[in-house]
Amino acid sequence: MNPIPPGWQERQRPGRLERRYLFEDYQQLRDFLDRAAALSEQHSLYPDMGFGRDYVNITIHADAEDGQLGDLHRQFAQWLDDLGGYKTTP
């Protein structure tokens, strides 16, 4: 099983991965959201995203059938990280 990428937190009940990304400005945030949307379409995985002027909170939920996080969820988190454009988060 793939490890959880650094910066992500795994939560239980319900199973999910969470992370906050910070951005220098709204345009960088918007560019990230556009790339994340394309990634979601490509892999048919649609995390919850809540955002403000310079941040986005992302929650990747476990499969509804078994409530487990699988390799695809962890890999998707890494692919989001690989999109770049954000500041290092605490």
Phi and psi restraints in degrees (value plus and minus 20) as a CYANA .aco file:
   2 ASN   PHI     -85.5   -45.5
   2 ASN   PSI     123.3   163.3
   3 PRO   PHI     -94.1   -54.1
   3 PRO   PSI     142.9   182.9
   4 ILE   PHI     -97.7   -57.7
   4 ILE   PSI     109.1   149.1
   5 PRO   PHI     -81.5   -41.5
   5 PRO   PSI     128.2   168.2
   6 PRO   PHI     -76.2   -36.2
   6 PRO   PSI     123.1   163.1
   7 GLY   PHI      74.5   114.5
   7 GLY   PSI     -36.5     3.5
   8 TRP   PHI    -115.5   -75.5
   8 TRP   PSI     129.0   169.0
   9 GLN   PHI    -138.4   -98.4
   9 GLN   PSI     113.9   153.9
  10 GLU   PHI    -115.1   -75.1
  10 GLU   PSI     112.6   152.6
  11 ARG   PHI    -139.9   -99.9
  11 ARG   PSI     134.7   174.7
  12 GLN   PHI    -132.9   -92.9
  12 GLN   PSI     141.5   181.5
  13 ARG   PHI      31.1    71.1
  13 ARG   PSI      52.6    92.6
  14 PRO   PHI    -105.1   -65.1
  14 PRO   PSI     136.4   176.4
  15 GLY   PHI     -84.9   -44.9
  15 GLY   PSI     112.1   152.1
  16 ARG   PHI    -185.4  -145.4
  16 ARG   PSI     140.7   180.7
  17 LEU   PHI    -133.3   -93.3
  17 LEU   PSI     120.2   160.2
  18 GLU   PHI    -153.3  -113.3
  18 GLU   PSI     126.0   166.0
  19 ARG   PHI    -178.7  -138.7
  19 ARG   PSI     129.3   169.3
  20 ARG   PHI    -134.0   -94.0
  20 ARG   PSI     112.1   152.1
  21 TYR   PHI    -129.0   -89.0
  21 TYR   PSI     118.8   158.8
  22 LEU   PHI    -130.7   -90.7
  22 LEU   PSI     127.4   167.4
  23 PHE   PHI    -151.4  -111.4
  23 PHE   PSI     134.9   174.9
  24 GLU   PHI     -87.5   -47.5
  24 GLU   PSI     -57.3   -17.3
  25 ASP   PHI    -175.8  -135.8
  25 ASP   PSI     153.4   193.4
  26 TYR   PHI     -84.4   -44.4
  26 TYR   PSI     -55.4   -15.4
  27 GLN   PHI     -83.6   -43.6
  27 GLN   PSI     -61.6   -21.6
  28 GLN   PHI     -84.6   -44.6
  28 GLN   PSI     -60.1   -20.1
  29 LEU   PHI     -80.5   -40.5
  29 LEU   PSI     -67.5   -27.5
  30 ARG   PHI     -81.4   -41.4
  30 ARG   PSI     -62.4   -22.4
  31 ASP   PHI     -81.5   -41.5
  31 ASP   PSI     -61.6   -21.6
  32 PHE   PHI     -82.8   -42.8
  32 PHE   PSI     -65.4   -25.4
  33 LEU   PHI     -81.4   -41.4
  33 LEU   PSI     -59.4   -19.4
  34 ASP   PHI     -83.8   -43.8
  34 ASP   PSI     -63.4   -23.4
  35 ARG   PHI     -87.7   -47.7
  35 ARG   PSI     -58.1   -18.1
  36 ALA   PHI     -85.2   -45.2
  36 ALA   PSI     -58.1   -18.1
  37 ALA   PHI     -83.9   -43.9
  37 ALA   PSI     -62.1   -22.1
  38 ALA   PHI     -84.1   -44.1
  38 ALA   PSI     -60.2   -20.2
  39 LEU   PHI     -82.6   -42.6
  39 LEU   PSI     -62.2   -22.2
  40 SER   PHI     -80.8   -40.8
  40 SER   PSI     -65.4   -25.4
  41 GLU   PHI     -81.7   -41.7
  41 GLU   PSI     -62.2   -22.2
  42 GLN   PHI     -82.1   -42.1
  42 GLN   PSI     -57.0   -17.0
  43 HIS   PHI    -129.6   -89.6
  43 HIS   PSI     -16.8    23.2
  44 SER   PHI      31.5    71.5
  44 SER   PSI      22.6    62.6
  45 LEU   PHI    -149.1  -109.1
  45 LEU   PSI     100.8   140.8
  46 TYR   PHI    -141.8  -101.8
  46 TYR   PSI      72.3   112.3
  47 PRO   PHI     -93.5   -53.5
  47 PRO   PSI     142.2   182.2
  48 ASP   PHI     -98.5   -58.5
  48 ASP   PSI     116.5   156.5
  49 MET   PHI    -153.1  -113.1
  49 MET   PSI     105.6   145.6
  50 GLY   PHI    -142.2  -102.2
  50 GLY   PSI     114.5   154.5
  51 PHE   PHI    -161.0  -121.0
  51 PHE   PSI     140.1   180.1
  52 GLY   PHI    -146.6  -106.6
  52 GLY   PSI    -180.6  -140.6
  53 ARG   PHI     -80.5   -40.5
  53 ARG   PSI     -57.1   -17.1
  54 ASP   PHI    -155.7  -115.7
  54 ASP   PSI       3.1    43.1
  55 TYR   PHI    -171.1  -131.1
  55 TYR   PSI     139.4   179.4
  56 VAL   PHI    -160.1  -120.1
  56 VAL   PSI     112.9   152.9
  57 ASN   PHI    -120.9   -80.9
  57 ASN   PSI     109.7   149.7
  58 ILE   PHI    -140.9  -100.9
  58 ILE   PSI     114.0   154.0
  59 THR   PHI    -144.9  -104.9
  59 THR   PSI     100.6   140.6
  60 ILE   PHI    -121.8   -81.8
  60 ILE   PSI      95.5   135.5
  61 HIS   PHI    -107.6   -67.6
  61 HIS   PSI     128.3   168.3
  62 ALA   PHI     -86.8   -46.8
  62 ALA   PSI     144.4   184.4
  63 ASP   PHI     -79.6   -39.6
  63 ASP   PSI     118.6   158.6
  64 ALA   PHI     -85.9   -45.9
  64 ALA   PSI     -53.6   -13.6
  65 GLU   PHI     -83.9   -43.9
  65 GLU   PSI     -69.3   -29.3
  66 ASP   PHI    -136.3   -96.3
  66 ASP   PSI     -26.3    13.7
  67 GLY   PHI      50.4    90.4
  67 GLY   PSI      -4.4    35.6
  68 GLN   PHI    -125.6   -85.6
  68 GLN   PSI     124.6   164.6
  69 LEU   PHI    -106.6   -66.6
  69 LEU   PSI     110.2   150.2
  70 GLY   PHI    -131.2   -91.2
  70 GLY   PSI    -194.6  -154.6
  71 ASP   PHI     -79.8   -39.8
  71 ASP   PSI     -58.3   -18.3
  72 LEU   PHI     -81.8   -41.8
  72 LEU   PSI     -60.2   -20.2
  73 HIS   PHI     -82.7   -42.7
  73 HIS   PSI     -65.8   -25.8
  74 ARG   PHI     -87.5   -47.5
  74 ARG   PSI     -61.0   -21.0
  75 GLN   PHI     -85.4   -45.4
  75 GLN   PSI     -59.1   -19.1
  76 PHE   PHI     -81.4   -41.4
  76 PHE   PSI     -61.0   -21.0
  77 ALA   PHI     -79.0   -39.0
  77 ALA   PSI     -62.5   -22.5
  78 GLN   PHI     -85.7   -45.7
  78 GLN   PSI     -60.8   -20.8
  79 TRP   PHI     -82.4   -42.4
  79 TRP   PSI     -57.3   -17.3
  80 LEU   PHI     -82.5   -42.5
  80 LEU   PSI     -65.3   -25.3
  81 ASP   PHI     -77.6   -37.6
  81 ASP   PSI     -60.0   -20.0
  82 ASP   PHI     -88.5   -48.5
  82 ASP   PSI     -35.1     4.9
  83 LEU   PHI     -85.1   -45.1
  83 LEU   PSI     -48.6    -8.6
  84 GLY   PHI      45.4    85.4
  84 GLY   PSI    -188.6  -148.6
  85 GLY   PHI      69.1   109.1
  85 GLY   PSI     -25.3    14.7
  86 TYR   PHI    -127.2   -87.2
  86 TYR   PSI     143.6   183.6
  87 LYS   PHI    -102.3   -62.3
  87 LYS   PSI     137.9   177.9
  88 THR   PHI     -83.2   -43.2
  88 THR   PSI     114.5   154.5
  89 THR   PHI    -119.0   -79.0
  89 THR   PSI     134.3   174.3
